[in-house]
Amino acid sequence: EQHWHVAGKRKPIVLVGPPDARNRCFVVGYQASERMVGNPLGHAFSAAIEEVGAEAWYDLFDTTVVEISKDDVEKFKVELLRKAGNLL
């Protein structure tokens, strides 16, 4: 809320978990909005995964909750920042 009052814009949050036994990391993104108008962060997640050719597994219901191969996480983060830069 504090950021909203200062900048007039809510920023997305992206969390990357540690690798599991299968060498996959959970990546979760969240962007609060006044009302539901699609999911621009979800579109950026999908585009970044496709752009870097990351090994990713996700439920098609929510494109901002994915499992990504540990080897692809850094490339994904760089590409996600590029794709979602307008949300910042």
QUIDA-V991186 format. One line per field, one symbol per residue. psi: psi as a letter, one per 30 degrees, with the letter a starting at -180 (. if undefined). burial: + if it has 16 or more other ideal C-beta (glycine too) atoms within 10 Angstrom, else -. A space follows every 10 residues. Layout:
BEGIN
psi = ???
burial = ???
END
This chain:
BEGIN
psi = eeeeeefgkk klkkkkllka fghkkkkkkk jkleljhaie eeeeeeeeee efhkjkklkf ejfgjlkkke ffeeeeeeee eeegeff.
burial = ---------- -+-+-+--+- ---++++-+- +-------+- ++-++++++- -+-+-+-+-- --++-++++- -++-+++-++ --++----
END
